[in-house]
Amino acid sequence: MKKLDIDLQKLKNQYNIVGKNKALDTALLTAVQVAPTDLSVLIEGENGVGKEIIPRIIHDLSPCKNKKYLAINCGSIPEGTIDSELFGHEKGAFTNAISEHEGYFGAADGGTLFLDEIGELPMSTQARLLRVLETGEYIRVGSNSIRKTTARIIAATNINIPNAIREGKFRQDLYYRLCRVNITMPPLREREDDAVLLFKKFAMDMATKYQMPEYIHLTPAAEEVVKSYKWPGNIRQLKNVVEQMSVLSEERSITPEVLAKFGIVPNSDSEMGITITGSRSSESQHDYEKEIKMLAHAVLQLRNEVEELKQKIQGGEPSNLPATTSVPTTTAPSFTHQVPNIPQSPIPATDMDFQTAEEVLEDDTLNINDMEKRNIIKSLQRNHYRRKDAADELGISVRTLYRKLKAYGIEE
């Protein structure tokens, strides 16, 4: 293939991309280079980094640019209907299948099909997708006839696929088929200077759109805060903050104090309890099971100390402790969500209620679930009950949010 003469700045202007980060330039350059081929592409990156612009560039610069381009969010399709949505179904294939359905693979034939949140696909659907990638063949739900498609597959994910493979949640063979070309979009926290440029762009866009006499601007000190902040929601979070400040802030000159009012604090990496999630930062992902295990360990240590104290008292062993003592405490790890503290007030040793560790753990687990439920409700309220926006803010998929709404009995 001959060497391409690529004007990245012209490309950025065309697709309204702001930034001078080298990792961003590498991602864009790779997209341009792979566009003339029919290779499948896997785009990795955290929520809110702008992964959706890459497949659009690839399609527009490909030989099939005049064909259909379909973008599908796999996480927003219920598990029970995803095969029908992707591959189509025959009339009468299942209840309410009153007519045949072409499916996205049929509709995108000859064009490009972008599958966002590919890591949310059920294992059975992953097997079907693997066959499409290998042979270009698929079968509609309720049919025995093999169909062909020449749709080019571009996928994106915000999860760590190698970890998902080790956990048995993603097929390794599918990963290698999808990842014939890999493109990684960098998080905003690695694009410090770009964060300030994006702030200015969003501020000017808001002033133009709503005919504001003056757009908000950062003081030098505020620029340093924007650069140092971790931006767990990436570009999407930055845009939301700028839009809020443009409307709600009386000051047009944004200082660190004004940023703090909107939750942007130096050296802070989270906002309202939201943790960073992404394909390459698994160590920062929130894990309730891990928290519960850590809590259980702390509770068991506490129980052992209390039992030892109880045996000394009942056995009549001399003790230098006063008649009234405090329950021994164990320093537990710091959690993203606060867990109610064990009472610290003095309790007469002879009147202690020796609750089992399992009972204590169950109570605290319920409290953690209650806090998660409250966080979900607050996120829905902040996003005017738009599930997609709430899921992005919480760092989970729409399908996972749907399951949690159902599990907690949350009605919109």
C-alpha positions, -999 to +999 in steps of 0.1 A: +000+000+000+014+034-009+022+059+018-007+081+026-003+119+028-024+127+058-032+161+071-042+154+107-052+190+114-076+190+084-090+157+096-096+171+131-113+202+117-136+181+096-147+159+125-146+187+151-118+170+171-099+191+195-064+181+209-027+178+202-021+147+223+003+122+206-018+092+216-048+108+200-029+116+168-017+079+167-053+067+170-065+090+142-036+081+120-043+044+124-079+049+115-070+067+083-045+039+074-068+010+080-098+027+063-091+015+027-089-022+038-117-045+050-100-055+082-121-057+114-111-031+140-114-031+178-114+003+195-105+004+232-110+032+257-129+044+287-164+057+287-166+092+273-133+094+254-149+097+220-145+062+206-175+067+183-156+091+161-131+065+149-155+041+131-171+072+114-137+082+101-129+047+089-163+044+071-161+078+054-126+071+041-134+035+030-145+021-004-180+016+011-184+052+021-216+055+000-232+025+017-250+023+050-233+030+083-251+016+113-239+022+149-254-002+175-249-001+213-248-038+223-253-029+260-286-012+254-303-043+237-320-068+261-302-101+262-334-120+251-337-100+219-301-092+209-298-122+185-330-111+167-318-075+165-284-083+151-292-113+128-329-109+122-357-134+126-384-151+106-421-146+111-434-167+139-399-174+153-411-164+188-440-147+205-449-113+189-428-121+158-456-111+136-434-104+106-399-111+095-370-088+106-339-082+085-315-075+114-286-051+115-262-075+096-286-077+068-293-040+068-256-031+068-247-055+040-220-038+019-215-010+044-202-007+079-216-020+112-202-004+144-208-026+175-203-004+206-199-021+241-190-054+224-180-068+258-217-069+268-226-095+243-238-128+257-215-158+251-241-174+227-242-142+206-204-141+206-203-175+189-227-162+162-206-131+157-174-152+154-190-171+125-199-139+107-163-127+110-148-160+098-172-168+069-195-138+064-224-162+071-252-160+096-287-175+103-318-156+113-336-166+144-361-193+136-346-201+102-323-228+088-312-208+057-277-194+056-274-158+047-244-138+036-232-104+046-203-082+035-207-057+063-175-045+077-174-050+115-159-023+138-162-029+175-155-008+206-153-017+243-146+001+276-137-031+295-104-049+298-110-078+273-080-099+285-095-098+320-129-108+306-113-137+288-097-150+320-130-147+338-148-167+310-169-137+300-155-132+265-143-156+238-106-155+231-110-165+195-135-137+190-111-112+205-084-122+180-108-120+151-121-085+162-086-072+170-070-075+136-063-038+141-064-023+175-070+014+182-067+028+217-083+062+226-065+079+255-084+090+286-087+127+293-064+126+323-035+117+300-044+147+278-038+175+303-033+204+278-062+191+257-085+194+287-080+231+287-086+234+249-117+213+251-130+235+280-126+266+258-143+249+228-173+238+249-176+272+265-176+290+231-201+265+217-225+272+246-221+310+242-228+308+205-257+284+208-275+304+235-263+339+224-245+346+256-228+380+257-196+364+271-184+329+274-168+315+305-130+313+306-104+298+330-080+318+351-044+305+350-048+288+384-081+272+372-063+259+342-039+240+364-069+224+383-084+213+350-051+198+340-046+179+373-081+167+377-086+130+367-119+134+348-134+099+355-161+107+330-136+120+304-147+143+277-184+137+284-180+148+320-159+179+310-186+189+285-214+185+311-194+206+337-188+234+312-224+235+301-235+237+338-211+265+346-220+284+315-257+285+326-254+285+364-222+304+372-226+342+378-188+346+373-176+345+337-140+342+349-137+306+363-114+303+394-105+272+413-132+282+439-158+282+412-146+248+399-148+234+434-185+244+436-191+220+406-171+192+421-138+198+403-112+197+430-074+194+425-059+159+429-094+144+430-101+114+407-138+109+414-170+128+415-200+119+436-186+084+443-181+075+406-150+054+400-128+054+370-135+025+346-117+017+314-100-009+293-066-003+308-073+008+344-088-024+359-072-017+392-094+014+397-126-003+388-152-006+415-157-042+428-184-048+454-174-084+459-139-074+468-152-047+492-174-073+509-145-097+513-123-070+528-151-060+552-156-097+562-119-099+570-121-068+593-153-081+610-138-115+616-107-099+632-130-079+654-150-110+664-119-129+674-108-100+696-142-097+712-144-135+718-110-134+734-121-106+757-153-125+766-134-156+775-111-137+798-141-121+816-161-153+819-131-173+830-123-149+858-089-140+845-074-108+859-076-080+835-062-045+836-092-033+816-117-010+834-152-022+840-164-003+810-144-007+778-146+000+742-152-026+714-118-032+698-116-018+663-098-029+632-087-004+606-106-014+575-095-004+539-109+028+525-139+021+503-153+042+474-187+040+491-188+046+528-197+017+550-214+025+584-188+026+612-189+001+640-200+019+672-171+034+691-189+044+723-181+025+756-202-006+762-203-026+794-184-058+787-210-079+806-239-066+785-223-072+750-244-087+723-221-112+706-234-111+670-218-136+646-195-123+619-219-137+592-248-116+606-227-085+608-215-090+573-250-095+560-262-063+576-233-043+561-238-059+527-274-047+528-262-012+536-238-013+506-267-024+484-288+005+498-261+030+490-258+016+455-295+019+451-294+056+463-265+063+439-285+049+410-316+069+418-296+101+422-278+095+389-312+090+371-325+122+386-294+142+376-297+129+340-335+134+339-340+096+338-321+091+306-307+056+311-278+059+287-265+091+304-270+076+339-252+044+329-223+064+315-221+085+346-221+054+368-195+036+346-218+007+338-236-005+307-272+003+300-280-034+303-263-037+337-283-006+348-315-022+336-308-053+356-301-032+387-333-012+383-352-044+381-333-060+411-339-029+433-374-023+422-367+012+410-395+027+390-389+057+368 
